[in-house]
Amino acid sequence: MASPVEVQIILCDAAVADPTGKVHMLGAGWSVTTSPTPPQAVAVLVKVPWDRANQRLGIRLQLVDSDGAAVLLETPQGQQGITTEGELEVGRPPGVAPGSLLDASFVVSLQPLPLPPGRYQWRLDVSEQTFAASFQVRQGGTAP
């Protein structure tokens, strides 16, 4: 059985991942917002076990509602979910000791979303594991 990856999902006002694997965040760590949401970013920090280096790991980040259903937005092409998919592969640098964790990160930046008040969750599937970060959308006003 493959070693599990470790993941942190951080909700931010803005974020950028640099080529070294670091993530630079502004307004990080919120869990309450208003609708339409302000521009936001989902920062994902991944620690890949040494024995899973040089392996492609499937990833899927999706916004779901409190029932676990995909959040759908109306677009000119019809209703679409807020989802991004891809693969993550981390190389093993020379000299890294067996058992070390290898850093990987990515950021998904989003424009304002017209979400009704309620609870939501960013759900990340990495291979056979699932991670999540929840947030609340309040009616009107300003986010704390």
Contacts in CASP RR format, 6 or more apart in sequence:
PFRMAT RR
TARGET T0000
AUTHOR 0000-0000-0000
METHOD contacts of the structure
MODEL  1
MASPVEVQIILCDAAVADPTGKVHMLGAGWSVTTSPTPPQAVAVLVKVPW
DRANQRLGIRLQLVDSDGAAVLLETPQGQQGITTEGELEVGRPPGVAPGS
LLDASFVVSLQPLPLPPGRYQWRLDVSEQTFAASFQVRQGGTAP
2 49 0 8 1.000
2 51 0 8 1.000
2 52 0 8 1.000
2 127 0 8 1.000
3 49 0 8 1.000
3 50 0 8 1.000
3 51 0 8 1.000
3 52 0 8 1.000
4 49 0 8 1.000
4 129 0 8 1.000
5 46 0 8 1.000
5 47 0 8 1.000
5 48 0 8 1.000
5 49 0 8 1.000
5 52 0 8 1.000
5 57 0 8 1.000
5 126 0 8 1.000
5 127 0 8 1.000
5 129 0 8 1.000
6 46 0 8 1.000
6 47 0 8 1.000
6 101 0 8 1.000
7 44 0 8 1.000
7 45 0 8 1.000
7 46 0 8 1.000
7 47 0 8 1.000
7 124 0 8 1.000
7 126 0 8 1.000
7 129 0 8 1.000
7 131 0 8 1.000
8 44 0 8 1.000
8 45 0 8 1.000
9 42 0 8 1.000
9 43 0 8 1.000
9 44 0 8 1.000
9 122 0 8 1.000
9 124 0 8 1.000
9 131 0 8 1.000
9 132 0 8 1.000
9 133 0 8 1.000
10 23 0 8 1.000
10 25 0 8 1.000
10 28 0 8 1.000
10 29 0 8 1.000
10 42 0 8 1.000
10 43 0 8 1.000
10 44 0 8 1.000
10 45 0 8 1.000
10 133 0 8 1.000
11 28 0 8 1.000
11 29 0 8 1.000
11 30 0 8 1.000
11 31 0 8 1.000
11 40 0 8 1.000
11 41 0 8 1.000
11 42 0 8 1.000
11 43 0 8 1.000
11 122 0 8 1.000
11 133 0 8 1.000
11 135 0 8 1.000
12 25 0 8 1.000
12 26 0 8 1.000
12 27 0 8 1.000
12 28 0 8 1.000
12 29 0 8 1.000
12 30 0 8 1.000
12 40 0 8 1.000
12 41 0 8 1.000
12 42 0 8 1.000
12 43 0 8 1.000
13 26 0 8 1.000
13 27 0 8 1.000
13 28 0 8 1.000
13 30 0 8 1.000
13 38 0 8 1.000
13 39 0 8 1.000
13 40 0 8 1.000
13 41 0 8 1.000
14 25 0 8 1.000
14 26 0 8 1.000
14 27 0 8 1.000
14 39 0 8 1.000
14 40 0 8 1.000
14 41 0 8 1.000
14 109 0 8 1.000
15 23 0 8 1.000
15 24 0 8 1.000
15 25 0 8 1.000
15 26 0 8 1.000
15 28 0 8 1.000
15 41 0 8 1.000
15 42 0 8 1.000
15 43 0 8 1.000
15 107 0 8 1.000
15 109 0 8 1.000
16 23 0 8 1.000
16 24 0 8 1.000
16 107 0 8 1.000
17 23 0 8 1.000
17 43 0 8 1.000
17 105 0 8 1.000
17 106 0 8 1.000
17 107 0 8 1.000
18 24 0 8 1.000
21 103 0 8 1.000
21 104 0 8 1.000
21 105 0 8 1.000
22 105 0 8 1.000
23 43 0 8 1.000
23 45 0 8 1.000
23 105 0 8 1.000
23 107 0 8 1.000
25 41 0 8 1.000
25 43 0 8 1.000
28 43 0 8 1.000
30 135 0 8 1.000
30 143 0 8 1.000
30 144 0 8 1.000
31 134 0 8 1.000
31 135 0 8 1.000
31 136 0 8 1.000
32 135 0 8 1.000
32 136 0 8 1.000
32 138 0 8 1.000
32 143 0 8 1.000
32 144 0 8 1.000
33 40 0 8 1.000
33 135 0 8 1.000
33 136 0 8 1.000
33 137 0 8 1.000
33 138 0 8 1.000
33 143 0 8 1.000
34 137 0 8 1.000
34 138 0 8 1.000
34 139 0 8 1.000
34 140 0 8 1.000
34 141 0 8 1.000
34 142 0 8 1.000
34 143 0 8 1.000
35 113 0 8 1.000
35 114 0 8 1.000
35 115 0 8 1.000
35 116 0 8 1.000
35 117 0 8 1.000
35 137 0 8 1.000
35 138 0 8 1.000
35 139 0 8 1.000
35 140 0 8 1.000
36 112 0 8 1.000
36 113 0 8 1.000
36 114 0 8 1.000
36 115 0 8 1.000
37 110 0 8 1.000
37 112 0 8 1.000
37 113 0 8 1.000
37 115 0 8 1.000
37 137 0 8 1.000
38 112 0 8 1.000
38 143 0 8 1.000
39 109 0 8 1.000
39 110 0 8 1.000
39 111 0 8 1.000
39 112 0 8 1.000
40 109 0 8 1.000
40 110 0 8 1.000
40 113 0 8 1.000
41 107 0 8 1.000
41 108 0 8 1.000
41 109 0 8 1.000
41 110 0 8 1.000
42 61 0 8 1.000
42 107 0 8 1.000
42 108 0 8 1.000
42 110 0 8 1.000
42 122 0 8 1.000
42 133 0 8 1.000
43 105 0 8 1.000
43 107 0 8 1.000
44 61 0 8 1.000
44 105 0 8 1.000
44 106 0 8 1.000
44 107 0 8 1.000
44 108 0 8 1.000
44 124 0 8 1.000
45 103 0 8 1.000
45 105 0 8 1.000
46 88 0 8 1.000
46 90 0 8 1.000
46 103 0 8 1.000
46 104 0 8 1.000
46 105 0 8 1.000
46 106 0 8 1.000
46 126 0 8 1.000
47 101 0 8 1.000
47 102 0 8 1.000
47 103 0 8 1.000
47 104 0 8 1.000
48 57 0 8 1.000
48 88 0 8 1.000
48 90 0 8 1.000
48 101 0 8 1.000
48 102 0 8 1.000
48 103 0 8 1.000
48 104 0 8 1.000
49 99 0 8 1.000
49 101 0 8 1.000
49 102 0 8 1.000
50 92 0 8 1.000
50 96 0 8 1.000
50 97 0 8 1.000
50 98 0 8 1.000
50 99 0 8 1.000
50 100 0 8 1.000
50 101 0 8 1.000
50 102 0 8 1.000
51 98 0 8 1.000
51 99 0 8 1.000
52 90 0 8 1.000
53 90 0 8 1.000
53 91 0 8 1.000
53 92 0 8 1.000
53 102 0 8 1.000
54 89 0 8 1.000
54 90 0 8 1.000
54 91 0 8 1.000
54 92 0 8 1.000
55 89 0 8 1.000
56 87 0 8 1.000
56 88 0 8 1.000
56 89 0 8 1.000
57 87 0 8 1.000
57 88 0 8 1.000
57 89 0 8 1.000
57 126 0 8 1.000
57 127 0 8 1.000
58 85 0 8 1.000
58 86 0 8 1.000
58 87 0 8 1.000
58 88 0 8 1.000
58 125 0 8 1.000
58 126 0 8 1.000
58 127 0 8 1.000
59 85 0 8 1.000
59 86 0 8 1.000
59 87 0 8 1.000
59 88 0 8 1.000
59 124 0 8 1.000
59 125 0 8 1.000
59 126 0 8 1.000
60 83 0 8 1.000
60 84 0 8 1.000
60 85 0 8 1.000
60 86 0 8 1.000
60 124 0 8 1.000
60 125 0 8 1.000
61 83 0 8 1.000
61 84 0 8 1.000
61 85 0 8 1.000
61 108 0 8 1.000
61 122 0 8 1.000
61 123 0 8 1.000
61 124 0 8 1.000
62 70 0 8 1.000
62 81 0 8 1.000
62 82 0 8 1.000
62 83 0 8 1.000
62 84 0 8 1.000
62 122 0 8 1.000
62 123 0 8 1.000
62 125 0 8 1.000
63 70 0 8 1.000
63 71 0 8 1.000
63 81 0 8 1.000
63 82 0 8 1.000
63 83 0 8 1.000
63 120 0 8 1.000
63 121 0 8 1.000
63 122 0 8 1.000
63 123 0 8 1.000
64 70 0 8 1.000
64 71 0 8 1.000
64 120 0 8 1.000
64 121 0 8 1.000
64 123 0 8 1.000
65 71 0 8 1.000
65 118 0 8 1.000
65 119 0 8 1.000
65 120 0 8 1.000
65 121 0 8 1.000
66 118 0 8 1.000
66 119 0 8 1.000
66 120 0 8 1.000
66 121 0 8 1.000
68 121 0 8 1.000
68 123 0 8 1.000
70 81 0 8 1.000
70 82 0 8 1.000
70 83 0 8 1.000
71 81 0 8 1.000
71 82 0 8 1.000
71 115 0 8 1.000
71 120 0 8 1.000
72 79 0 8 1.000
72 80 0 8 1.000
72 81 0 8 1.000
73 79 0 8 1.000
73 80 0 8 1.000
73 81 0 8 1.000
73 82 0 8 1.000
73 113 0 8 1.000
73 114 0 8 1.000
82 110 0 8 1.000
82 113 0 8 1.000
84 108 0 8 1.000
88 104 0 8 1.000
88 106 0 8 1.000
88 126 0 8 1.000
90 102 0 8 1.000
90 103 0 8 1.000
90 104 0 8 1.000
91 102 0 8 1.000
92 102 0 8 1.000
93 102 0 8 1.000
96 102 0 8 1.000
115 137 0 8 1.000
116 137 0 8 1.000
117 137 0 8 1.000
117 138 0 8 1.000
117 139 0 8 1.000
118 136 0 8 1.000
118 137 0 8 1.000
119 134 0 8 1.000
119 135 0 8 1.000
119 136 0 8 1.000
119 137 0 8 1.000
120 134 0 8 1.000
120 135 0 8 1.000
120 136 0 8 1.000
120 137 0 8 1.000
121 132 0 8 1.000
121 133 0 8 1.000
121 134 0 8 1.000
121 135 0 8 1.000
122 132 0 8 1.000
122 133 0 8 1.000
122 134 0 8 1.000
122 135 0 8 1.000
123 130 0 8 1.000
123 131 0 8 1.000
123 132 0 8 1.000
124 130 0 8 1.000
124 131 0 8 1.000
124 132 0 8 1.000
END
